[in-house]
Amino acid sequence: MKYFYGVLCLLGALLPYGMFVPWLIENGINISLLVAEAASTRIGAFAWLDVLVSAVVLIVFILVEGARMRMKKLWLPILGTCAIGVSFGLPLFQLQREL
């Protein structure tokens, strides 16, 4: 399973950033434009709100499950979730559990 989670970590980082980096190169760090474009349609807002709620749930899960299992470096999947997204943070936490 550790290889499976490792591959998902890579995909979970590369796929989202594959879309974000070109936007960032084109628009720079423009938070107001990012939020405006993300919420410009109902389906976009739906997707962002779904990810936001999922990220909060994942962070709580990491803290509770990680403490229960006495895991170290729980900050890594939390940082990964905040910096990249649930698509990276969840498989990273699962990888840490496997290791």
Secondary structure as UniProt FT lines:
FT   HELIX           2..27
FT   HELIX           31..38
FT   HELIX           42..68
FT   TURN            69..70
FT   HELIX           75..83
FT   HELIX           86..98
//
